[in-house]
């Protein structure tokens, strides 16, 4: 047995009483390790019968967050982040998109950021310990939704590093809809700046900047009904390539799950989209409200998207009414 594995087992045994009592404590340790550490790794994301292998480089230095995600499955897609500025490189489309993204990284967005405010809508359970082939002993924690408007998680957290090495996203029936599984993950405090340089030839790409416009006024659209626990977290006007007018963007969150709502005036002669579509684990619901195209997108059950999109109203002063709980 290698020294690292032996140390991890000893740490796990020494902490056994605490582990058995608190899945929440392990989620807190995981969040601290992800947000405050520098690390590199490779993982596979499986969803809707498709599989993509990606590499991640993540560094925190003097309060500045740098991140690079690279698809290793053929498309060459890359994402490079410096704090809140993100560049998405799509070499197969000869396109680079610059945009602002606040909050968590794209990898961290696929993992729970379990906050105290989300407690009424999820139940955290300590499951036990399990030995994974590539990483050894792991703490297993389940985050279960208490209604049908959100998905649940099961996480495998490395006992030694506190980093998540596997995450299963499940629907209300317990069916796994997305699995994120690391094959390699390690701390690295010496990541150089060159590690965040994209591999694509940037001179051959068409560059598009998508940025929110200045908007100090209250949102001109509001949801008259939202799933229980969801609240408006951000709102903005965005200039989006290919659209003739600004797009209103509302983001609703329960502290863990997020729903983005886009409202725009349809282009002349274009038939508005209606109904539900799906891409991997993410779903989208489109409808028409007051002559505007409304699209709600998120990694949540489709009924949550439909509920919030059909309740959208222009400039409504009343607070949103909560939907009745849909218990499993």
N, C-alpha and C positions, 0 to 999 in steps of 0.2 A: 504494500500500500504506500502511495507517495505521501510525503509530509503534509501537503496541503489538504489532502483528503482526510488524513488522520486528525489534523487540527480541526477541520470542520466538524467531524464526528464528535470530538471531545467538546467543542463549543455547543453543539446541539444537545448533547447529553447534559451538560452543566446547566443549560437554560431550559431544560424540559418543562419544569413546572410553569414558568412564565409563558412559554410557547403554547401550552395547552389552554391557557386562560385568555389569550388576547390575540385574535386575528388582526384587530385594529392596530395594535402595536407594530405588527409586522408590516402593515401597509404604511405606517408612518416611517419606519426604517427604510422601506423601499423608496418612498418619495424623497427622503433626504439623500439617499445614495444616488438617485437618478439626477436630482437637480443640482447637487453640489459637487459632484465628482467629474473627473475627466476619464473617458473610457473609449475603447474601440471594440468592434465586434461584427459578427455576421449573423443574420437571422433569416428564417423563411417565413413568409406570410402566406397562409393558405385560406382561400375564401371562394365560395361558389364553384368548387371544382377546379379552381386555378391556383397556381403556386408561383410565387415570386421570391427570389433570393436577393437580399440586399445587404450592403455593408454600411455601417454607421461609424462616424468619428465625431465625438462630442467632447468639447473642451470648455471649462470655466476658468478664466484667467482674469484677475483683477476686476471681477464683476462683469466681464464681457463674455457672453455665450456665443460660441462658434459651433456650427454643426454642418456635417456633410452626409447626405444619404445618397447612395449610388445603387442603381439597379444592376444586378449581376446576371440578369436573366435574358439579356439580348437587346433590349431597347436602348440601353445606354442612358436612360433617364437619370438626372442628378438633381439634387436640391442642396443649395448652399445657403446657410443662414449666418448672419452677423447680427446678433440681438434681434430686433424686430424687422430687419430687412431680409427678405428671402428672394433668391433667384432660382427659378425652376428651369432647368435646361432640358429641352426635348429635341435631341439631335435627329430623331426620325422624322420630325416635322420641321426641322431647321428653324427652331423657335426658342427664344429665351424670354421668360416672363418675370418681371420685377414687381414685387408687391410687398405690402406691409402686413405682417401677421403678428398679432399680440398674443401673449400667453405661452402655452407649452410648445415644445418641438413636435414635429410630425410623428416621431417615434413615441414620445411621451403622451401624445394625444390618443394613441392606441392602447394606453394603459391607464388604469384608474388613478385619478388624483382625488382620492376620497376625502372630502371635507366634512366638517361637523354638520354643516347645513344640509347635507344630503341624507343624514341619518334617518329621517322619517320615511324615506322612500326606498331604502336598501337595508338589508340585514347582513352584517359581517359575521362570518363563521370561521372558526379555526377547524380545519379538516384533519391535519396531522402532518406527518413527515413522510417523504417519499424520496427514494434514491434514483436520480436520473443518470443515464449512462454517461453523458458528456460532462456532468458537473458534480455528481455526488449528491449528498443529502440536501433536500430543499424543504422549506416550510410551505405548506399548501393552505391557501386561504380562499374562501368563497365569498363573493359579494353578490347577494341575491336580491333581485328587484321584488318589491311588494305589490306591484300591479302590472298591467299589460302594456304600459307605455314606455318601458325601457328594457334594456338587455342586462344580463348578469355576467359576472366574470368568475373564473377560477384561475388563481395565480400560483406559480411555483417560484419561490424566492430563495435564492442561494443563501445557505446559512452563514457562509463566510463573508461574502461581499455585500449581502443584502440587495443585490441586483436581481431583477426578475429574469428568469431564464426561459419561462414559458408562460403564455397567457391564452386562455380559451374564452371567447365571447359567445354567450349562449342566449337563445331566444327564450320566451316564456314557457316553452315546452321542454327546455333543457337540451335542445339540439344545438350543437356547436356550429356557429355560422362563420366564425373566423378564428384561426389559430396562429399565434405568433410564437415561433420556437427558435431560440438561439442555438447555434452550433459553436460559437466562439464569443466570449465576452470577458474583457479584463480591464482593470484600471490602468491608466497611463497618464502620468503627470508631465511627461515630456513631449507631448504632441507638438510638432513644429507648425508654423504658419503654412508651409507648403502642402500640408495634408488637406487643406481646405481649398486648394486650387482645382477647378473642374478639369476633367480629362478631355473635354470636347474642344474643338477649335471655335472659339468665340467669334472670330471674324467672319465666319460663314453663317451666322445665325441672324434671324430677324428679331429685333428687340422690341418688346412691348412692355410699357409700364402701366400697371393697374394700381391706382392709388385712391384712397378715399378723398373726397373733396371736403374742404372746410365746411362744417355745418354745426353752428352753435345753437341752432334752434331745436325745439323738441321734435321727436320723430313725427313725420306726417302720416305714418301708418302705425297701427297698433293691433295686437291680437285681442279680440273681444273674449276669446276663450283659449285657455292653455291647459295642457295636462297638469295634474297636481304636482306641485313642487317646482315647476319651471317658471323662471323669471327673466325679464329682459335684462341682458348683461351689456350689450353694446348696440349702437345703431350708427349708420353712416350712409353717405351717398358715395357711390363708386363710379368711376369712369371705366367701362369695360370695353375691350377691343371688339369691334363688330356691332356695337349698339350705338344708336343715334342719340340717345338721351341717358342721363345718369340713372343708375340702378340703386334703388333703396335696399339696404341690407340690414336686417334685424337678426340678432343672435339671442336665442333663449337657452338657458342652461338650468339644470337642477343641481349643479355642483359637480356632476360626473358626466352625464350625457349632454350633448349640445345639438341644437337644431338651428340651422341657418335658413332664413327666409329672404328671398329676393323678389322685389316688385319692380316691374318695368312696363313701359308702354310698348305694346307689340309693334313691330315694324309694319309699315303699310303693305297690305297684300299677303302678309304672313299669317297662317292659321295658328292660333294659340294652341299650345300643348295642353293636354288634359290627361289625367290618370296617373297611375303609379309606374315608375320604372325602377330598375335596380342595377347597380354596378358593384359587384362584390358584396360586401356587407352593408354598404351605404344604399339607402333608398331615397327616392325623390317622388314627391307628389306635386302635380301641377294642376292649376285651375285658373279661372278668370273671375276677378272681383272688381266690380265697378269699372269695367273696361280695361283693366290692367292684368298682365300676365303675372301670376303668383306661383312661385316654386319654393317648396320647403324641402330641405335636404338634411340628412343626418344618419348616424349609425344608431337608429332606434327602430322599433316596430313601425310598419307603414301607417297604422291607425293613429299614432301620435302625430305624424306629419299631416295627415288628412285633417285631423281635428284642429290643429293650429292654423292651417292654410285656409280652410273654409270659414274660419272665424275672423279672418283679417278684415279690418275696416279702416277707411281713411280717417285720420285725425280724430279719434274718438277719445274724449276725456275720461270716461269711466275706467276703473281698474279692471283687468281681465278676470273673468269668472273661472274658477277651477272646475275641471271636469270631474265627474264622479269617479271614485276609485274603481279600477278594473282589477279586482283581485284574481290571482291565479286559481 
